[in-house]
């Protein structure tokens, strides 16, 4: 492997997005039920549709998942298994496992709103980066909450809070379009007001980010995407991630083990 594989893994993790200690059932594909907008009990008017969308976004304390993933970074493609754990608004822990006859962990990451810590366990390297490191591939509009939202299928908070957004509905489908700090967005929501597609583009910086949630699964009373496809490009840098959750769980007590062995050397 090349020496910069740690940085490549870190970029992929930050674009993903996003394992419990006990056995779980395999995910089952489901269709989110439609959401009916109720009348306002006071004013006799329909409720603001943006408020309805906000109400359908997942609320959780912790999230854990196991996923089969294909990572394609500038044409370098790898198939790996990701174990993901999230403490909402605080940290994302990811273990990257590669199978070559047997399973072995090749990398581990701990991502917070301010920093990214990475271990390359294959080469004995570590890296400490500010979260702005991900802007190399995700653009300046990409923040910690963006990553967390992508991993669980929530709409980006910045879009739902945009007062100038344009909203269109067609049966169970809803489309939000607008412009946030020179970043044009198009957000598609399907049945259940769950995100099915997100497009972000900044023509001035030659940046694009496309996310498609193609299938959904249910864990308890929560519905999350089970297949997430992400494509990002900034000028001549491209990344594609195909993520398939095989197990998901919410609000379990989780641990986020991360330490840098004394024998490890800085990656840069």
VENTAPE-V858423 format. One record per backbone hydrogen bond with DSSP energy under -1.0 kcal/mol. NH is the residue of the N-H (numbers start at 1). CO is the residue of the C=O. E is the energy in kcal/mol with one decimal. If there is no record, write none. Layout:
nh-><NH & NH>
co-><CO & CO>
e-><E & E>
//
This chain:
nh-><5 & 8 & 9 & 10 & 11 & 12 & 13 & 14 & 15 & 16 & 18 & 27 & 30 & 40 & 44 & 47 & 52 & 53 & 54 & 55 & 57 & 63 & 64 & 65 & 66 & 67 & 68 & 69 & 70 & 71 & 72 & 73 & 74 & 76 & 78 & 80 & 81 & 82 & 83 & 84 & 85 & 86 & 87 & 88 & 90 & 91 & 92 & 93 & 94 & 95 & 96 & 97 & 98 & 100 & 102 & 104 & 106 & 107 & 108 & 109 & 110 & 111 & 112 & 116 & 117 & 118 & 119 & 120 & 121 & 122 & 124 & 125 & 126 & 127 & 129 & 131 & 133 & 134 & 135 & 136 & 137 & 138 & 139 & 142 & 147 & 148 & 149 & 150 & 151 & 152 & 153 & 154 & 160 & 161 & 162 & 165 & 166 & 168 & 170 & 173 & 174 & 175 & 176 & 177 & 178 & 180 & 183 & 184 & 185 & 186 & 187 & 188 & 189 & 190 & 193 & 196 & 197 & 198 & 199 & 200 & 201 & 202 & 205 & 207 & 208 & 209 & 210 & 211 & 212 & 213 & 214 & 217 & 219 & 222 & 224 & 226 & 227 & 228 & 229 & 230 & 231 & 232 & 233 & 234 & 235 & 237 & 239 & 240 & 241 & 242 & 243 & 244 & 245 & 246 & 247 & 249 & 251 & 264 & 265 & 267>
co-><2 & 4 & 5 & 6 & 7 & 8 & 9 & 10 & 11 & 12 & 16 & 246 & 216 & 45 & 40 & 38 & 48 & 49 & 50 & 51 & 54 & 86 & 249 & 84 & 247 & 82 & 244 & 80 & 242 & 78 & 240 & 76 & 238 & 73 & 71 & 69 & 97 & 67 & 95 & 65 & 93 & 63 & 91 & 61 & 87 & 87 & 111 & 85 & 109 & 83 & 107 & 81 & 104 & 102 & 100 & 98 & 96 & 96 & 119 & 94 & 117 & 92 & 115 & 129 & 110 & 127 & 108 & 125 & 106 & 106 & 120 & 120 & 265 & 118 & 116 & 114 & 130 & 131 & 132 & 133 & 134 & 134 & 135 & 139 & 143 & 144 & 145 & 146 & 147 & 148 & 149 & 149 & 156 & 157 & 159 & 162 & 177 & 175 & 173 & 170 & 189 & 168 & 187 & 166 & 185 & 183 & 180 & 201 & 178 & 199 & 176 & 197 & 174 & 194 & 190 & 188 & 188 & 211 & 186 & 209 & 184 & 207 & 202 & 202 & 233 & 200 & 231 & 198 & 229 & 196 & 227 & 224 & 222 & 219 & 217 & 215 & 215 & 243 & 212 & 241 & 210 & 239 & 208 & 237 & 206 & 234 & 232 & 72 & 230 & 70 & 228 & 68 & 226 & 66 & 66 & 64 & 62 & 261 & 124 & 126>
e-><-1.6 & -1.8 & -2.8 & -2.4 & -2.3 & -2.3 & -2.7 & -2.3 & -1.4 & -1.5 & -2.5 & -1.2 & -3.0 & -4.5 & -1.8 & -1.5 & -1.4 & -2.1 & -2.6 & -2.0 & -1.3 & -1.9 & -2.6 & -2.4 & -2.1 & -2.7 & -2.6 & -2.9 & -2.1 & -3.1 & -3.0 & -2.3 & -2.6 & -1.9 & -2.5 & -2.7 & -2.8 & -3.0 & -2.4 & -2.9 & -2.6 & -3.1 & -2.6 & -2.3 & -2.6 & -1.9 & -2.6 & -3.3 & -2.4 & -2.3 & -2.9 & -3.1 & -2.6 & -2.3 & -2.1 & -2.1 & -2.3 & -1.4 & -1.6 & -2.7 & -2.2 & -3.1 & -2.8 & -3.0 & -2.4 & -2.7 & -2.7 & -3.2 & -1.2 & -1.2 & -1.4 & -2.0 & -2.0 & -2.3 & -2.8 & -2.0 & -2.3 & -2.0 & -1.6 & -1.5 & -1.7 & -3.0 & -1.3 & -1.7 & -1.8 & -2.4 & -2.4 & -2.3 & -2.0 & -1.2 & -1.3 & -1.8 & -1.7 & -1.7 & -1.2 & -1.3 & -3.1 & -2.3 & -2.9 & -2.2 & -2.8 & -3.0 & -2.8 & -2.1 & -1.7 & -3.0 & -1.5 & -2.7 & -2.5 & -2.0 & -3.2 & -3.0 & -3.0 & -2.4 & -1.9 & -2.7 & -1.6 & -2.6 & -2.4 & -2.9 & -2.1 & -2.7 & -1.1 & -1.9 & -2.5 & -2.6 & -3.1 & -2.8 & -2.5 & -2.0 & -1.7 & -3.3 & -3.1 & -2.0 & -2.7 & -2.2 & -1.2 & -2.9 & -2.6 & -3.2 & -2.8 & -2.7 & -2.4 & -2.4 & -2.5 & -2.2 & -2.5 & -2.6 & -2.9 & -2.2 & -3.3 & -2.6 & -2.5 & -3.2 & -1.5 & -2.1 & -2.7 & -1.5 & -2.1 & -2.7>
//
